[in-house]
Amino acid sequence: MTFRQFAFNNVKRNSRQYLSYFFSCMFSVAVFFIYAVIMFHPEIANYGFQATVQGGITAAEVIIFSFSFLFVLYSTGAFIKSRKKEYGILMTLGISKSQLNRLLILENTIIGLVSIITGILVGMLFANLFIMGFSSLLGLEDSLGFQISWKALALTFVSYFIMFELNSLIVVWTLRVNSIVHLFQGAKAPKRTPRFSWILATIGIGLVIAAYYLAWTSDMVSIGYRMMPILALIIPGTYLLFTQFSVLFIHLLKKNKHLYFNKTNLLTVSDLGYKLKDHARLLFFVTILSAVAFTASGVMYGVFESAETEATANIPQDVSFISKGIDNIEKMNEEIKPFTTALEDENIDYQSLAVDLTQAKVTNNDRETWVNLLSYSDYQSLLALNEEEATWDLTDDEAMVLTFFYDMSFSNPIAGELTLQSENFQETVQADNALSIVNSNYHTSYTVVVSDQLYDQFASVAEANEHYRYVALTVDDWVANAEYIREHAEQVDSDIVRGSDKASSYLVLRNTLSYALFFGMFISVLFFLAAGSILYFKIYQDLDKDIRQYQALYRIGLTISEMKKIATKQVAYLFFIPFILAVIHAGFAFKALQNMLESSVLLPSVTLISGYLLVYVIYFFFIRGLYIRKIKHVM
């Protein structure tokens, strides 16, 4: 048997141990390759978004590669630790240090090459599907063709080959200081009784609760300066939960005699206390990694799904046009006519309404601003156009300041006692804020609804250049016709008519989030799969130690069935405790997002977490099956 055959057999006979590691590396290579295929796609150069796409993909590739490097480095170290005894035996039998180094490098090279080649093949298999999905997200009329650039192949192969070789050299360097005795000892170490600090456990709970409170009560303004404090609280708080509070919780469980001495709970709880303490740092890392994956993908998906609602919250009317001054008002119909004709040519149904506005100066708490005045009857007509109804009447000394959803969060809208002024006429009213029914305009900050009588008084004294005409349109199925609406709405002369439409806002939001979703979703999935793989490595690394324990339990009378239940519970706790805590962390992040949006993110969040849970459950049963089969085989 040659040295290369010996290395190949080592990899082959440890295939179960390498399986999760191999699949994670393969997935990373496949995602990296697919992004590279799109980045180097020759047809991308024909579109204006080339720079944006290539910049986004470059950032995604750097994140994927950097994370893959750290993941492979950690995983390789875990494998070496679990196999130190084998290496010690080889050195006792006479293998030299240089031969052992060659063996390690050769093993890692074999796994790396298989992962790279398999990942590229999987990437080729799914590349066309992702190209079509990418084209659909960008709303391209013709999908990008299926083409694979040699640059994508070269970049993926060379980058990951260098990465695996660098990790091999780092592993060899870490082994150079280990003596044969240390290699024989491997990962074994005497167990100490898990200890905890009441103070640190309490601090951990307090830090997490404080972070949750900041996230729960944040809004669009405060989230900017609360983000770093939340992270500064949640990260050390989570660490203390696993290192201190988990041991405290097990200690309290042991005091519940009815629970502790019920069937095999004594064995399950006792051993779980040691495992939670031994794996505290690992569980902390997996929790943070999973929380980042859930939060990032959930936020992107939630905002992406709510693009239509958010566009409507900021732009109440489907399309609107406004002109200022008698001269422009007289030309307004001529400017708008091509747009309405275009809708009719495409058989797009619409309804329109024209209302007059007048300008007034408002004083509120020593704050002066110019506003548009809208009569209450015209306000009701605009509501009817949107199939809504007014909820209250206005008297001559009352007013409504129409305010947008985002303005209520970002600014301090005028309200309370308002003094309306126009030339020699002045009136004081009591005003409340209400969600706007008219689109924002270039000329003034607010639209104020007043009674018809008060409006007529102001309109009669206003000069010619203080008159406005506002035309609102509701367009059937504006989302499906968004591109068409935006294209023709932009053709009006902005010196005469200022236009505003939902379609433009919707398309900007949707396209921007399409990029983010496409670039970020698979990175989040990669983080999530890596978190599960790291747990798998740790469980497999402790398998020999666990087998010795189960052999002892078998000799004192436990049945195979009872040991399967104990093993299932312990693996489930290690798998799902970080998952549940990560979901709770992400849940408060989603609540912070909900505070900033008009639409609900509950359904997108639940859908996304359910998808992750399904993958995690499949992963759990797969690992549990391998774990129990190994124990049964030894028994």
C-alpha positions as CSV (number, residue, x, y, z in Angstrom):
1,M,0.0,0.0,0.0
2,T,1.4,3.4,-1.1
3,F,1.4,6.5,1.1
4,R,-1.3,8.0,-1.1
5,Q,-3.4,4.9,-0.8
6,F,-3.0,5.1,3.0
7,A,-4.1,8.7,3.1
8,F,-7.1,7.9,0.8
9,N,-8.1,5.0,3.0
10,N,-8.0,7.2,6.1
11,V,-10.4,9.6,4.4
12,K,-12.6,6.8,3.2
13,R,-12.8,5.0,6.5
14,N,-13.6,8.3,8.3
15,S,-16.3,9.2,5.7
16,R,-19.1,9.5,8.3
17,Q,-17.1,11.9,10.4
18,Y,-16.3,14.0,7.3
19,L,-19.7,13.8,5.8
20,S,-21.3,17.0,7.3
21,Y,-18.0,18.9,6.7
22,F,-17.9,17.8,3.1
23,F,-21.5,18.8,2.4
24,S,-21.0,22.2,4.0
25,C,-17.9,22.8,2.0
26,M,-19.6,21.6,-1.2
27,F,-22.5,24.0,-0.6
28,S,-20.1,26.9,0.0
29,V,-18.2,26.2,-3.2
30,A,-21.5,25.8,-5.2
31,V,-22.9,29.2,-3.9
32,F,-19.5,30.9,-4.6
33,F,-19.5,29.4,-8.1
34,I,-23.1,30.4,-8.9
35,Y,-22.4,34.0,-7.9
36,A,-19.2,34.0,-9.9
37,V,-21.2,32.7,-13.0
38,I,-23.6,35.6,-12.7
39,M,-20.8,38.1,-12.0
40,F,-18.9,37.1,-15.2
41,H,-22.0,36.5,-17.3
42,P,-21.3,38.3,-20.7
43,E,-24.8,39.5,-21.1
44,I,-24.7,41.5,-17.8
45,A,-22.6,44.2,-19.6
46,N,-25.7,45.1,-21.7
47,Y,-27.6,46.4,-18.7
48,G,-27.2,49.5,-16.6
49,F,-27.1,47.6,-13.3
50,Q,-23.8,45.9,-14.2
51,A,-21.8,47.9,-11.7
52,T,-24.3,47.4,-8.9
53,V,-24.6,43.6,-9.5
54,Q,-20.9,43.1,-9.8
55,G,-20.2,45.2,-6.7
56,G,-22.9,43.3,-4.7
57,I,-21.6,39.9,-5.8
58,T,-18.0,40.8,-5.1
59,A,-19.0,41.7,-1.5
60,A,-21.0,38.5,-1.2
61,E,-18.0,36.4,-2.6
62,V,-15.6,38.0,0.0
63,I,-18.0,37.2,2.8
64,I,-18.6,33.6,1.6
65,F,-14.8,33.0,1.1
66,S,-13.8,34.6,4.5
67,F,-16.4,32.6,6.4
68,S,-15.5,29.4,4.5
69,F,-11.9,29.9,5.5
70,L,-12.7,30.2,9.2
71,F,-15.2,27.3,9.0
72,V,-12.7,25.0,7.4
73,L,-10.0,26.0,9.9
74,Y,-12.3,25.3,12.8
75,S,-13.6,22.0,11.3
76,T,-10.1,20.8,10.5
77,G,-9.0,21.5,14.0
78,A,-11.9,19.6,15.4
79,F,-11.1,16.6,13.3
80,I,-7.5,16.6,14.2
81,K,-8.4,16.8,17.9
82,S,-10.7,13.8,17.6
83,R,-8.0,11.8,15.8
84,K,-4.9,12.7,17.8
85,K,-4.8,9.2,19.3
86,E,-4.5,7.7,15.8
87,Y,-1.6,10.1,15.0
88,G,0.0,9.1,18.3
89,I,-0.1,5.4,17.3
90,L,1.4,6.2,13.9
91,M,4.3,8.1,15.6
92,T,4.8,5.2,18.0
93,L,5.0,2.8,15.0
94,G,7.8,4.8,13.5
95,I,6.2,7.4,11.2
96,S,8.3,10.6,11.1
97,K,7.1,14.1,11.8
98,S,7.5,15.1,8.1
99,Q,5.5,12.0,7.0
100,L,2.7,12.8,9.4
101,N,2.6,16.3,8.1
102,R,2.5,15.0,4.5
103,L,-0.4,12.7,5.5
104,L,-2.4,15.5,7.0
105,I,-1.8,17.7,4.0
106,L,-2.7,14.9,1.6
107,E,-5.9,14.1,3.5
108,N,-7.0,17.7,3.5
109,T,-6.1,18.0,-0.2
110,I,-8.2,15.0,-1.1
111,I,-11.2,16.3,0.8
112,G,-10.7,19.8,-0.6
113,L,-10.4,18.6,-4.2
114,V,-13.5,16.4,-3.9
115,S,-15.5,19.3,-2.3
116,I,-14.4,21.8,-5.0
117,I,-15.1,19.5,-7.9
118,T,-18.5,18.3,-6.5
119,G,-19.4,21.9,-5.6
120,I,-18.7,23.2,-9.1
121,L,-20.7,20.3,-10.6
122,V,-23.6,21.1,-8.3
123,G,-23.3,24.7,-9.1
124,M,-23.4,23.9,-12.8
125,L,-26.5,21.8,-12.3
126,F,-28.4,24.7,-10.6
127,A,-26.7,27.7,-12.3
128,N,-29.4,28.0,-15.0
129,L,-32.1,27.9,-12.4
130,F,-30.5,30.7,-10.4
131,I,-29.9,32.7,-13.6
132,M,-33.6,32.5,-14.4
133,G,-34.5,33.5,-10.8
134,F,-32.1,36.4,-10.9
135,S,-33.5,37.6,-14.2
136,S,-37.0,37.3,-12.8
137,L,-36.1,39.3,-9.6
138,L,-34.7,42.1,-11.8
139,G,-37.8,42.0,-14.0
140,L,-35.8,41.4,-17.2
141,E,-38.1,40.7,-20.2
142,D,-35.7,38.1,-21.6
143,S,-33.9,35.8,-19.2
144,L,-30.1,35.8,-19.2
145,G,-28.8,32.9,-21.2
146,F,-27.1,29.9,-19.7
147,Q,-23.4,30.6,-20.0
148,I,-20.6,29.6,-17.8
149,S,-17.4,31.7,-18.0
150,W,-14.0,30.0,-17.7
151,K,-13.2,32.9,-15.3
152,A,-15.9,31.7,-12.9
153,L,-14.4,28.2,-13.0
154,A,-10.9,29.4,-12.5
155,L,-11.8,31.8,-9.7
156,T,-13.7,29.2,-7.7
157,F,-11.1,26.4,-8.2
158,V,-8.0,28.4,-7.5
159,S,-9.5,30.3,-4.5
160,Y,-10.8,27.3,-2.7
161,F,-7.7,25.1,-3.5
162,I,-5.5,27.8,-2.0
163,M,-7.9,28.0,1.0
164,F,-7.7,24.3,1.7
165,E,-3.9,24.2,1.4
166,L,-3.5,27.2,3.7
167,N,-5.7,25.5,6.3
168,S,-3.6,22.3,5.9
169,L,-0.4,24.2,6.6
170,I,-2.0,25.9,9.7
171,V,-3.1,22.5,11.0
172,V,0.4,21.1,10.5
173,W,1.8,24.0,12.4
174,T,-0.5,23.4,15.4
175,L,0.6,19.8,15.6
176,R,4.3,20.5,15.7
177,V,4.3,21.4,19.4
178,N,2.4,18.2,20.5
179,S,4.3,15.3,22.0
180,I,3.4,11.7,21.5
181,V,1.9,11.6,25.0
182,H,-0.4,14.5,24.2
183,L,-1.5,12.9,21.0
184,F,-2.4,9.7,22.8
185,Q,-4.4,11.7,25.3
186,G,-6.4,13.3,22.4
187,A,-9.5,15.2,23.5
188,K,-9.8,13.4,26.8
189,A,-9.6,15.4,30.0
190,P,-10.8,14.8,33.5
191,K,-14.3,16.1,34.2
192,R,-14.9,18.6,36.9
193,T,-18.2,19.2,38.6
194,P,-19.8,22.1,36.6
195,R,-19.7,25.3,38.6
196,F,-21.7,28.5,38.2
197,S,-21.9,32.0,39.7
198,W,-25.3,33.3,40.8
199,I,-24.1,36.9,40.1
200,L,-22.8,36.1,36.5
201,A,-26.0,34.1,35.7
202,T,-28.1,37.0,36.9
203,I,-26.0,39.5,34.9
204,G,-26.5,37.3,31.8
205,I,-30.2,37.3,32.2
206,G,-30.2,41.1,32.8
207,L,-28.1,41.8,29.7
208,V,-30.4,39.8,27.5
209,I,-33.6,41.3,28.9
210,A,-32.1,44.8,28.5
211,A,-31.3,44.1,24.8
212,Y,-34.8,42.7,24.3
213,Y,-36.3,45.8,25.8
214,L,-34.3,48.1,23.6
215,A,-35.3,46.1,20.5
216,W,-38.9,45.9,21.5
217,T,-39.3,49.7,22.0
218,S,-37.2,50.9,19.1
219,D,-38.6,52.8,16.2
220,M,-37.3,54.2,12.9
221,V,-35.4,57.0,14.6
222,S,-34.0,55.2,17.7
223,I,-32.9,52.0,16.0
224,G,-29.9,53.8,14.4
225,Y,-28.3,54.6,17.8
226,R,-29.6,51.5,19.6
227,M,-28.2,48.9,17.2
228,M,-24.7,48.9,18.7
229,P,-25.9,48.9,22.4
230,I,-28.2,46.0,21.6
231,L,-25.3,44.0,20.1
232,A,-23.1,45.0,23.0
233,L,-25.7,43.6,25.4
234,I,-26.9,40.5,23.6
235,I,-23.5,38.9,22.8
236,P,-22.0,38.8,26.3
237,G,-25.5,38.1,27.7
238,T,-25.8,35.0,25.5
239,Y,-22.4,33.9,26.5
240,L,-23.2,34.1,30.2
241,L,-26.5,32.3,29.6
242,F,-24.6,29.2,28.3
243,T,-21.6,29.4,30.6
244,Q,-23.4,30.3,33.9
245,F,-27.2,30.2,33.6
246,S,-27.4,26.8,31.9
247,V,-25.4,25.2,34.7
248,L,-27.6,27.1,37.3
249,F,-30.7,25.8,35.5
250,I,-29.5,22.2,35.6
251,H,-28.6,22.7,39.3
252,L,-32.2,23.8,40.0
253,L,-33.6,20.8,38.0
254,K,-31.6,18.4,40.2
255,K,-33.4,19.9,43.2
256,N,-36.8,18.9,41.8
257,K,-36.6,15.3,43.1
258,H,-39.8,14.2,41.4
259,L,-38.5,15.2,38.0
260,Y,-34.8,14.3,38.6
261,F,-35.5,10.7,39.8
262,N,-38.2,10.0,37.2
263,K,-37.0,7.0,35.0
264,T,-33.8,7.9,33.2
265,N,-33.9,11.6,33.9
266,L,-31.2,11.3,36.4
267,L,-28.7,10.1,33.8
268,T,-30.0,12.6,31.1
269,V,-29.9,15.7,33.4
270,S,-26.6,14.9,35.0
271,D,-24.8,14.3,31.8
272,L,-26.5,17.3,30.1
273,G,-25.0,19.5,32.8
274,Y,-21.5,18.4,31.9
275,K,-22.2,18.7,28.2
276,L,-23.7,22.2,28.5
277,K,-20.7,23.4,30.5
278,D,-18.2,21.7,28.2
279,H,-19.9,22.9,25.0
280,A,-20.8,26.4,26.3
281,R,-18.6,28.3,23.9
282,L,-19.6,26.2,21.0
283,L,-23.3,26.6,21.8
284,F,-22.8,30.3,22.2
285,F,-21.1,30.5,18.8
286,V,-23.8,28.4,17.1
287,T,-26.6,30.6,18.7
288,I,-25.1,33.8,17.5
289,L,-24.4,32.4,14.0
290,S,-28.0,31.1,13.7
291,A,-29.4,34.4,15.0
292,V,-27.4,36.3,12.4
293,A,-28.7,34.0,9.7
294,F,-32.4,34.2,10.9
295,T,-32.3,38.0,11.4
296,A,-30.5,38.9,8.2
297,S,-32.6,36.7,5.9
298,G,-35.8,37.5,7.9
299,V,-35.4,41.3,7.7
300,M,-34.6,41.1,3.9
301,Y,-37.4,38.8,3.1
302,G,-39.9,40.7,5.3
303,V,-39.1,44.1,3.8
304,F,-39.1,42.5,0.3
305,E,-42.6,41.1,0.8
306,S,-43.9,44.4,2.2
307,A,-42.6,46.5,-0.7
308,E,-46.2,47.2,-2.0
309,T,-47.6,48.1,1.4
310,E,-44.6,50.4,2.2
311,A,-45.0,52.2,-1.1
312,T,-48.7,52.7,-0.4
313,A,-48.0,54.0,3.1
314,N,-45.7,56.7,1.7
315,I,-47.6,57.5,-1.5
316,P,-51.4,57.2,-0.8
317,Q,-52.5,57.9,-4.4
318,D,-51.5,55.6,-7.2
319,V,-50.5,58.5,-9.4
320,S,-50.8,62.3,-8.8
321,F,-49.8,65.5,-10.6
322,I,-49.7,69.0,-9.1
323,S,-49.2,72.4,-10.8
324,K,-48.6,75.8,-9.2
325,G,-49.9,79.0,-10.6
326,I,-52.6,79.9,-13.1
327,D,-50.3,79.7,-16.1
328,N,-49.1,76.2,-15.3
329,I,-52.7,75.1,-14.3
330,E,-53.9,76.1,-17.7
331,K,-51.2,73.9,-19.4
332,M,-51.8,71.0,-17.0
333,N,-54.4,69.0,-18.9
334,E,-52.2,69.1,-22.0
335,E,-49.3,67.7,-20.1
336,I,-51.3,64.9,-18.4
337,K,-53.1,63.9,-21.6
338,P,-50.3,61.7,-23.0
339,F,-50.1,59.8,-19.8
340,T,-53.9,59.0,-19.6
341,T,-53.8,58.2,-23.3
342,A,-51.0,55.7,-22.7
343,L,-53.1,54.0,-20.0
344,E,-56.1,53.8,-22.4
345,D,-53.9,52.4,-25.2
346,E,-52.9,49.5,-22.9
347,N,-56.6,49.0,-21.7
348,I,-55.6,50.0,-18.2
349,D,-58.6,51.2,-16.3
350,Y,-58.3,54.3,-14.2
351,Q,-60.3,57.0,-12.4
352,S,-59.2,60.6,-11.9
353,L,-60.2,63.5,-9.7
354,A,-58.9,67.1,-9.9
355,V,-59.1,69.3,-6.7
356,D,-57.9,72.9,-6.0
357,L,-55.5,73.8,-3.2
358,T,-54.4,77.1,-1.9
359,Q,-51.3,78.1,0.1
360,A,-51.1,79.5,3.6
361,K,-48.5,80.3,6.2
362,V,-48.8,78.4,9.4
363,T,-47.4,79.4,12.8
364,N,-47.3,76.6,15.5
365,N,-45.3,77.0,18.7
366,D,-43.0,79.7,17.2
367,R,-42.5,77.4,14.2
368,E,-43.4,78.8,10.8
369,T,-44.0,76.7,7.6
370,W,-46.0,76.9,4.4
371,V,-48.8,74.4,3.8
372,N,-51.4,73.6,1.2
373,L,-55.0,74.0,2.3
374,L,-57.6,71.4,1.1
375,S,-61.3,71.8,1.6
376,Y,-63.1,69.1,3.6
377,S,-65.5,68.3,0.7
378,D,-62.5,67.7,-1.7
379,Y,-60.9,65.6,1.1
380,Q,-64.0,63.4,1.2
381,S,-63.9,63.1,-2.6
382,L,-60.3,62.0,-2.5
383,L,-61.2,59.4,0.1
384,A,-64.0,58.1,-2.0
385,L,-61.6,57.8,-4.9
386,N,-59.5,55.5,-2.7
387,E,-62.7,53.7,-1.6
388,E,-62.5,55.1,1.9
389,E,-64.8,57.2,4.1
390,A,-64.2,60.2,6.4
391,T,-64.4,59.3,10.1
392,W,-65.4,62.7,11.5
393,D,-66.7,66.2,10.4
394,L,-64.8,69.4,10.7
395,T,-66.0,72.7,12.2
396,D,-64.7,76.1,11.2
397,D,-62.2,76.1,14.1
398,E,-60.8,72.6,13.5
399,A,-58.3,71.2,11.0
400,M,-56.5,68.0,10.1
401,V,-52.8,68.0,9.3
402,L,-52.2,65.2,6.8
403,T,-49.0,63.4,7.8
404,F,-47.3,60.4,6.3
405,F,-46.5,57.3,8.3
406,Y,-42.7,57.9,8.1
407,D,-43.0,61.6,9.0
408,M,-44.7,60.6,12.3
409,S,-41.6,58.6,13.2
410,F,-38.9,60.9,11.8
411,S,-40.2,64.4,12.4
412,N,-42.4,66.3,14.8
413,P,-45.5,67.1,12.7
414,I,-47.3,70.4,13.4
415,A,-50.4,69.9,15.5
416,G,-52.4,71.6,18.2
417,E,-53.1,75.3,17.9
418,L,-52.3,76.5,14.4
419,T,-52.5,80.1,13.1
420,L,-53.2,80.2,9.4
421,Q,-52.2,83.4,7.6
422,S,-52.6,84.7,4.0
423,E,-52.1,88.4,3.2
424,N,-54.5,90.3,5.5
425,F,-56.5,87.3,6.6
426,Q,-55.7,85.2,9.7
427,E,-57.5,82.3,11.5
428,T,-56.6,80.1,14.5
429,V,-57.7,76.4,14.5
430,Q,-57.2,73.3,16.6
431,A,-55.5,70.6,14.5
432,D,-54.9,66.9,14.9
433,N,-52.7,64.7,12.8
434,A,-54.2,62.2,10.3
435,L,-52.7,59.8,7.8
436,S,-52.3,61.6,4.5
437,I,-54.6,60.9,1.6
438,V,-52.6,63.0,-0.9
439,N,-49.1,62.5,-2.1
440,S,-46.2,64.7,-1.0
441,N,-45.3,67.5,-3.3
442,Y,-42.3,69.6,-4.2
443,H,-43.8,72.9,-3.1
444,T,-44.9,72.5,0.6
445,S,-44.3,70.2,3.5
446,Y,-47.9,69.6,4.7
447,T,-51.5,69.5,3.5
448,V,-54.0,70.9,6.0
449,V,-57.7,70.0,5.7
450,V,-60.1,72.8,6.7
451,S,-63.8,73.3,6.5
452,D,-65.2,74.4,3.1
453,Q,-66.2,77.9,4.5
454,L,-62.7,78.5,5.8
455,Y,-61.1,77.3,2.6
456,D,-63.2,79.6,0.5
457,Q,-62.2,82.5,2.7
458,F,-58.5,81.8,2.1
459,A,-58.9,81.0,-1.6
460,S,-60.6,84.3,-2.2
461,V,-57.7,86.4,-0.8
462,A,-54.8,84.3,-2.2
463,E,-52.7,85.7,-5.0
464,A,-52.6,83.9,-8.4
465,N,-49.3,82.2,-7.8
466,E,-50.5,80.7,-4.6
467,H,-53.2,78.5,-6.3
468,Y,-52.5,74.8,-7.0
469,R,-54.3,72.1,-8.9
470,Y,-53.9,68.5,-7.7
471,V,-55.0,65.6,-10.0
472,A,-55.2,62.1,-8.4
473,L,-55.6,58.9,-10.3
474,T,-56.3,55.3,-9.1
475,V,-55.0,52.8,-11.6
476,D,-56.3,49.2,-11.7
477,D,-53.6,46.6,-10.9
478,W,-50.8,49.3,-10.7
479,V,-48.3,46.7,-9.4
480,A,-48.5,44.6,-12.5
481,N,-48.2,47.7,-14.7
482,A,-45.6,49.5,-12.5
483,E,-42.9,49.7,-15.2
484,Y,-45.4,51.1,-17.7
485,I,-46.7,53.6,-15.3
486,R,-43.3,54.9,-14.2
487,E,-42.1,55.1,-17.8
488,H,-44.9,57.3,-19.0
489,A,-45.3,59.3,-15.7
490,E,-41.7,60.5,-16.1
491,Q,-42.4,62.0,-19.5
492,V,-44.4,65.0,-18.1
493,D,-42.6,68.4,-18.1
494,S,-41.5,68.8,-14.5
495,D,-41.4,72.6,-14.9
496,I,-45.1,72.6,-15.4
497,V,-46.3,69.5,-13.6
498,R,-44.8,67.7,-10.7
499,G,-45.7,64.0,-10.7
500,S,-45.6,61.3,-8.0
501,D,-46.6,57.7,-8.2
502,K,-46.5,54.5,-6.2
503,A,-44.9,52.5,-9.1
504,S,-41.6,54.4,-9.0
505,S,-41.2,54.0,-5.2
506,Y,-42.3,50.3,-5.4
507,L,-39.9,49.5,-8.2
508,V,-36.9,51.2,-6.4
509,L,-37.7,49.4,-3.2
510,R,-38.4,46.0,-4.9
511,N,-35.3,46.1,-7.1
512,T,-33.0,47.2,-4.3
513,L,-34.2,44.5,-2.0
514,S,-34.1,42.0,-4.9
515,Y,-30.3,42.5,-5.0
516,A,-30.0,42.3,-1.3
517,L,-32.2,39.2,-1.1
518,F,-30.3,37.4,-3.9
519,F,-26.9,38.3,-2.5
520,G,-27.7,37.7,1.2
521,M,-30.1,34.8,1.4
522,F,-27.6,32.1,0.5
523,I,-25.0,33.6,2.7
524,S,-27.5,33.3,5.6
525,V,-28.3,29.7,4.6
526,L,-24.5,29.0,4.5
527,F,-24.2,30.4,8.1
528,F,-27.1,28.3,9.2
529,L,-25.7,25.1,7.7
530,A,-22.3,25.8,9.2
531,A,-23.9,26.2,12.6
532,G,-25.5,22.7,12.3
533,S,-22.2,21.2,11.0
534,I,-20.2,22.6,13.9
535,L,-22.6,20.9,16.3
536,Y,-22.2,17.7,14.3
537,F,-18.4,17.9,14.6
538,K,-18.6,18.3,18.3
539,I,-21.0,15.5,18.9
540,Y,-19.0,13.2,16.7
541,Q,-15.7,14.3,18.4
542,D,-17.2,13.2,21.8
543,L,-18.6,10.0,20.4
544,D,-15.8,7.7,21.7
545,K,-16.1,9.1,25.2
546,D,-19.9,8.7,25.1
547,I,-19.6,5.1,23.9
548,R,-17.5,4.2,26.9
549,Q,-20.2,5.8,29.1
550,Y,-22.9,3.8,27.4
551,Q,-20.9,0.6,27.7
552,A,-20.8,1.2,31.5
553,L,-24.5,1.8,31.6
554,Y,-25.2,-1.3,29.6
555,R,-23.2,-3.4,32.0
556,I,-25.1,-2.1,35.0
557,G,-28.5,-3.0,33.4
558,L,-29.8,-0.3,31.1
559,T,-31.5,-1.6,27.9
560,I,-30.6,-0.5,24.4
561,S,-34.1,1.2,24.2
562,E,-33.4,3.3,27.3
563,M,-30.0,4.3,26.1
564,K,-31.5,5.4,22.7
565,K,-33.9,7.6,24.6
566,I,-31.1,9.2,26.7
567,A,-29.0,9.7,23.6
568,T,-31.9,11.2,21.6
569,K,-32.7,13.7,24.4
570,Q,-29.1,14.8,24.8
571,V,-28.5,15.3,21.1
572,A,-31.9,17.1,20.9
573,Y,-31.0,19.4,23.7
574,L,-27.7,20.3,22.2
575,F,-29.3,20.9,18.8
576,F,-32.4,22.8,19.7
577,I,-31.4,24.9,22.7
578,P,-29.2,27.1,20.5
579,F,-31.9,27.1,17.8
580,I,-34.7,28.2,20.1
581,L,-32.6,30.9,21.7
582,A,-31.6,32.1,18.2
583,V,-35.2,32.2,17.2
584,I,-36.1,34.3,20.3
585,H,-33.2,36.7,19.5
586,A,-34.4,37.0,15.9
587,G,-38.0,37.4,17.1
588,F,-37.1,40.6,18.9
589,A,-35.2,41.8,15.9
590,F,-38.3,41.2,13.8
591,K,-40.3,43.2,16.4
592,A,-37.9,46.1,15.9
593,L,-38.4,45.8,12.2
594,Q,-42.2,45.8,12.6
595,N,-42.0,49.0,14.6
596,M,-40.5,50.7,11.4
597,L,-42.9,49.2,8.9
598,E,-46.6,49.8,8.1
599,S,-47.1,46.2,6.9
600,S,-46.9,43.1,9.1
601,V,-43.7,41.0,9.0
602,L,-45.3,38.1,11.1
603,L,-46.2,35.8,8.2
604,P,-42.8,36.3,6.3
605,S,-40.9,35.7,9.6
606,V,-42.9,32.6,10.5
607,T,-42.5,31.2,7.0
608,L,-38.8,31.8,7.0
609,I,-38.2,30.3,10.5
610,S,-40.4,27.3,9.6
611,G,-38.2,26.6,6.6
612,Y,-35.1,26.8,8.8
613,L,-36.8,24.5,11.4
614,L,-37.6,21.9,8.7
615,V,-34.0,21.8,7.6
616,Y,-32.8,21.6,11.2
617,V,-35.2,18.8,12.1
618,I,-34.0,16.8,9.0
619,Y,-30.4,17.5,10.1
620,F,-31.2,16.4,13.6
621,F,-32.7,13.1,12.6
622,F,-29.8,12.4,10.3
623,I,-27.2,13.0,13.0
624,R,-29.2,11.2,15.6
625,G,-29.4,8.2,13.3
626,L,-25.6,8.1,12.8
627,Y,-25.0,8.6,16.5
628,I,-27.3,5.8,17.7
629,R,-26.2,3.4,15.0
630,K,-22.6,3.8,16.1
631,I,-23.6,3.2,19.8
632,K,-25.7,0.1,18.9
633,H,-22.8,-1.2,16.7
634,V,-20.4,-1.0,19.6
635,M,-22.9,-2.5,22.0
